[in-house]
Amino acid sequence: MDRLTFDNAPDLLKPEQVQELLQISRSTFFRWVYADKLPGAVKIGSSWRVKTDELRKFLNQQARS
């Protein structure tokens, strides 16, 4: 399977996919979600998803600062 990148990512990312893209641990992912530091994170039922476009915008802003 191809490595996940923003170019081939779905519109909504699973936590594992965000972890792979950002090279962060599961605990860091959830710490950021609950601290409201991960833009685009939405809870659908009992599952978390992250909007790919919002995550990309956030990373671009972080890179500029």
ROFIKE-509247 format. One record per atom (N, C-alpha, C, O): x, y, z; residue number from 1. Coordinates in nm, 4 decimals. Atoms other than C-alpha are relative to their C-alpha. Example, Ala and Ser with C-alpha at 12.3 -4.5 7.8 and 13.67 -1.06 7.14 Angstrom:
REM ROFIKE-509247
((0.0890,-0.1190,0.0000),1);
((1.2300,-0.4500,0.7800),1);
((0.0900,0.1200,0.0000),1);
((0.1936,0.1181,0.0665),1);
((-0.0820,-0.1190,-0.0060),2);
((1.3670,-0.1060,0.7140),2);
((-0.0770,0.1090,0.0730),2);
((-0.0261,0.2198,0.0899),2);
***
This chain:
REM ROFIKE-509247
((0.0840,-0.1184,0.0000),1);
((0.0000,0.0000,0.0000),1);
((0.0883,0.1245,0.0000),1);
((0.1942,0.1264,0.0628),1);
((-0.0754,-0.1247,0.0057),2);
((0.1197,0.3526,-0.0761),2);
((-0.0025,0.0706,0.1338),2);
((-0.0972,0.0590,0.2116),2);
((-0.0087,-0.0798,-0.1227),3);
((0.2327,0.5763,0.2048),3);
((-0.1033,0.1123,-0.0077),3);
((-0.1227,0.1721,-0.1135),3);
((0.1012,-0.1044,-0.0062),4);
((-0.0371,0.8212,0.3143),4);
((0.0668,0.1366,-0.0066),4);
((0.1613,0.1641,0.0673),4);
((-0.0458,-0.1383,0.0114),5);
((0.0257,1.1811,0.2076),5);
((-0.1240,0.0882,-0.0105),5);
((-0.2351,0.0380,-0.0273),5);
((0.1142,-0.0894,0.0167),6);
((-0.1934,1.4892,0.1903),6);
((-0.0567,-0.0094,-0.1414),6);
((-0.1750,0.0175,-0.1619),6);
((0.0476,0.0106,0.1383),7);
((-0.2162,1.4317,-0.1863),7);
((-0.0952,-0.1173,-0.0209),7);
((-0.1829,-0.1112,-0.1071),7);
((0.0870,0.1161,0.0194),8);
((-0.3820,1.0921,-0.1490),8);
((-0.0901,-0.0263,0.1209),8);
((-0.1516,-0.1325,0.1305),8);
((0.0796,0.0162,-0.1216),9);
((-0.5597,1.1453,0.1851),9);
((-0.1487,0.0205,-0.0276),9);
((-0.1859,0.1007,-0.1132),9);
((0.1448,-0.0229,0.0122),10);
((-0.9381,1.1160,0.2179),10);
((-0.0371,0.1338,0.0644),10);
((0.0450,0.1952,0.1326),10);
((0.0461,-0.1274,-0.0571),11);
((-1.1440,1.4215,0.3178),11);
((-0.0031,-0.0014,0.1520),11);
((0.0244,0.1002,0.2160),11);
((0.0014,0.0162,-0.1454),12);
((-1.1815,1.2903,0.6726),12);
((0.1015,-0.1067,0.0381),12);
((0.0992,-0.2183,-0.0138),12);
((-0.1056,0.0908,-0.0418),13);
((-0.8857,1.1292,0.8439),13);
((-0.0342,-0.0683,0.1315),13);
((-0.0905,-0.0057,0.2214),13);
((0.0105,0.0725,-0.1253),14);
((-0.8969,0.8615,1.1124),14);
((0.1180,0.0414,0.0883),14);
((0.2192,0.0894,0.0371),14);
((-0.1120,-0.0355,-0.0876),15);
((-0.6786,0.9206,1.4192),15);
((0.1327,-0.0631,-0.0434),15);
((0.2368,0.0026,-0.0399),15);
((-0.1222,0.0686,0.0418),16);
((-0.4274,0.6624,1.2934),16);
((0.0633,0.0670,-0.1214),16);
((0.1857,0.0719,-0.1335),16);
((-0.0509,-0.0669,0.1197),17);
((-0.3961,0.8475,0.9632),17);
((0.0654,0.1336,0.0356),17);
((0.1692,0.1692,-0.0202),17);
((-0.0595,-0.1264,-0.0460),18);
((-0.3318,1.1806,1.1372),18);
((0.1332,-0.0292,0.0674),18);
((0.2315,0.0416,0.0455),18);
((-0.1230,0.0383,-0.0682),19);
((-0.0728,1.0100,1.3536),19);
((0.1100,-0.0321,-0.1008),19);
((0.2256,0.0054,-0.0811),19);
((-0.0974,0.0344,0.1038),20);
((0.0989,0.8749,1.0424),20);
((0.0488,0.1247,-0.0728),20);
((0.1690,0.1420,-0.0928),20);
((-0.0375,-0.1214,0.0730),21);
((0.0926,1.2075,0.8569),21);
((0.0897,0.0920,0.0825),21);
((0.1875,0.1469,0.0316),21);
((-0.0730,-0.0940,-0.0850),22);
((0.2209,1.4099,1.1524),22);
((0.1137,-0.0649,0.0772),22);
((0.1918,0.0033,0.1437),22);
((-0.1025,0.0745,-0.0745),23);
((0.4459,1.1380,1.2949),23);
((-0.0099,0.0292,0.1493),23);
((0.0888,0.0646,0.2139),23);
((0.0245,-0.0205,-0.1418),24);
((0.2890,1.1720,1.6401),24);
((-0.0581,-0.1280,0.0595),24);
((-0.1080,-0.2146,-0.0125),24);
((0.0535,0.1177,-0.0674),25);
((0.1846,0.9160,1.8977),25);
((-0.1510,0.0125,0.0187),25);
((-0.2094,0.1194,0.0012),25);
((0.1432,0.0032,-0.0293),26);
((-0.1700,0.8140,1.9814),26);
((-0.0317,0.0934,0.1164),26);
((-0.1304,0.1668,0.1125),26);
((0.0265,-0.0847,-0.1171),27);
((-0.1448,0.9891,2.3179),27);
((0.0112,0.1480,-0.0353),27);
((-0.0662,0.2293,0.0153),27);
((-0.0120,-0.1393,0.0434),28);
((-0.0268,1.3122,2.1534),28);
((-0.1221,0.0413,-0.0798),28);
((-0.1735,0.1515,-0.0611),28);
((0.1200,-0.0306,0.0781),29);
((-0.3162,1.2977,1.9068),29);
((-0.1155,0.0349,0.0929),29);
((-0.1784,0.1395,0.0769),29);
((0.1148,-0.0234,-0.0872),30);
((-0.5749,1.2698,2.1834),30);
((0.0235,0.1171,0.0960),30);
((-0.0707,0.1883,0.1308),30);
((-0.0294,-0.1171,-0.0835),31);
((-0.4001,1.5237,2.4046),31);
((-0.0303,0.1273,-0.0769),31);
((-0.0907,0.2192,-0.0215),31);
((0.0277,-0.1169,0.0839),32);
((-0.4178,1.7759,2.1180),32);
((-0.1497,0.0160,-0.0249),32);
((-0.2012,0.1278,-0.0224),32);
((0.1446,-0.0065,0.0239),33);
((-0.7820,1.6884,2.0452),33);
((-0.0707,0.0579,0.1222),33);
((-0.1497,0.1516,0.1104),33);
((0.0705,-0.0436,-0.1212),34);
((-0.8947,1.7341,2.4050),34);
((0.0440,0.1385,0.0463),34);
((-0.0294,0.2042,0.1201),34);
((-0.0450,-0.1360,-0.0319),35);
((-0.6881,2.0544,2.4417),35);
((-0.0451,0.0985,-0.1072),35);
((-0.0122,0.2169,-0.1010),35);
((0.0498,-0.0828,0.1103),36);
((-0.8587,2.1866,2.1258),36);
((0.1146,0.0629,-0.0795),36);
((0.1058,0.1783,-0.1217),36);
((-0.1171,-0.0473,0.0742),37);
((-0.5206,2.2209,1.9522),37);
((0.0115,-0.0649,-0.1384),37);
((0.1077,-0.0406,-0.2112),37);
((-0.0038,0.0680,0.1286),38);
((-0.6026,2.0067,1.6503),38);
((-0.1198,0.0446,-0.0826),38);
((-0.2295,-0.0090,-0.0669),38);
((0.1117,-0.0518,0.0786),39);
((-0.8138,2.2015,1.4008),39);
((-0.0593,-0.1065,-0.0915),39);
((0.0103,-0.1931,-0.1446),39);
((0.0687,0.0935,0.0879),40);
((-1.0716,2.0117,1.2056),40);
((-0.0399,-0.1292,0.0671),40);
((-0.0987,-0.2161,0.0028),40);
((0.0366,0.1225,-0.0709),41);
((-1.1174,1.7445,1.4729),41);
((-0.1486,0.0036,0.0348),41);
((-0.1967,0.0980,0.0975),41);
((0.1431,0.0106,-0.0283),42);
((-1.4801,1.6343,1.4948),42);
((-0.0297,-0.1409,0.0497),42);
((0.0318,-0.2383,0.0066),42);
((0.0410,0.1310,-0.0503),43);
((-1.6445,1.3545,1.6845),43);
((-0.1287,-0.0396,-0.0715),43);
((-0.2280,0.0330,-0.0693),43);
((0.1154,0.0541,0.0716),44);
((-1.8844,1.1455,1.4790),44);
((-0.0379,-0.1286,0.0723),44);
((0.0308,-0.2303,0.0620),44);
((0.0352,0.1127,-0.0859),45);
((-2.0678,0.9109,1.7102),45);
((0.1048,-0.0122,0.1088),45);
((0.1239,0.0808,0.1873),45);
((-0.1056,0.0193,-0.0998),46);
((-1.7899,0.7666,1.9244),46);
((0.1390,0.0063,-0.0630),46);
((0.2390,-0.0211,0.0033),46);
((-0.1276,-0.0021,0.0721),47);
((-1.5173,0.8110,1.6618),47);
((0.0448,0.1413,-0.0317),47);
((-0.0364,0.2273,-0.0659),47);
((-0.0575,-0.1290,0.0388),48);
((-1.2855,1.1046,1.6030),48);
((0.0439,-0.0056,-0.1446),48);
((0.0945,-0.1072,-0.1921),48);
((-0.0501,-0.0183,0.1354),49);
((-1.2117,1.2293,1.2530),49);
((0.0576,0.1408,-0.0083),49);
((0.0203,0.2288,0.0693),49);
((-0.0614,-0.1318,0.0194),50);
((-1.0025,1.5222,1.1313),50);
((-0.0159,0.0378,-0.1460),50);
((0.0170,-0.0403,-0.2353),50);
((0.0183,-0.0501,0.1357),51);
((-1.0874,1.7302,0.8260),51);
((0.1377,0.0302,-0.0602),51);
((0.2137,0.1113,-0.0074),51);
((-0.1313,-0.0099,0.0630),52);
((-0.7891,1.7046,0.5935),52);
((0.0338,0.1439,-0.0389),52);
((0.1455,0.1895,-0.0140),52);
((-0.0274,-0.1378,0.0435),53);
((-0.8217,2.0580,0.4510),53);
((0.0358,0.0907,0.1166),53);
((0.1267,0.1730,0.1059),53);
((-0.0291,-0.0845,-0.1160),54);
((-0.8280,2.2187,0.7953),54);
((0.1342,-0.0340,0.0623),54);
((0.2054,0.0552,0.1086),54);
((-0.1300,0.0405,-0.0523),55);
((-0.5286,2.0172,0.9116),55);
((0.1119,0.0547,-0.0885),55);
((0.2140,0.1017,-0.0383),55);
((-0.1004,-0.0523,0.0941),56);
((-0.3356,2.1179,0.5993),56);
((0.0184,0.1511,0.0188),56);
((0.1315,0.1996,0.0215),56);
((-0.0081,-0.1453,-0.0223),57);
((-0.4190,2.4883,0.6533),57);
((0.0751,0.0307,0.1283),57);
((0.1597,0.1201,0.1309),57);
((-0.0653,-0.0183,-0.1288),58);
((-0.3087,2.4643,1.0167),58);
((0.1512,-0.0213,-0.0125),58);
((0.2301,0.0578,0.0393),58);
((-0.1426,0.0285,0.0149),59);
((0.0243,2.3084,0.9211),59);
((0.0696,0.1077,-0.0826),59);
((0.1828,0.1456,-0.0526),59);
((-0.0579,-0.1081,0.0809),60);
((0.0853,2.5730,0.6549),60);
((0.0180,0.1272,0.0834),60);
((0.1188,0.1965,0.0698),60);
((-0.0120,-0.1169,-0.0875),61);
((0.0183,2.8476,0.9114),61);
((0.1142,-0.0173,0.0985),61);
((0.1886,0.0771,0.1249),61);
((-0.1077,0.0268,-0.0953),62);
((0.2544,2.6844,1.1594),62);
((0.1364,0.0131,-0.0670),62);
((0.2322,0.0599,-0.0056),62);
((-0.1261,-0.0077,0.0731),63);
((0.5249,2.6643,0.8951),63);
((0.0409,0.1446,-0.0277),63);
((0.1597,0.1763,-0.0344),63);
((-0.0275,-0.1409,0.0277),64);
((0.4927,3.0380,0.8234),64);
((0.0411,0.0780,0.1245),64);
((0.1075,0.1811,0.1142),64);
((-0.0302,-0.0772,-0.1218),65);
((0.5243,3.1438,1.1882),65);
((0.1321,-0.0360,0.0618),65);
((0.1699,0.0209,0.1642),65);
***
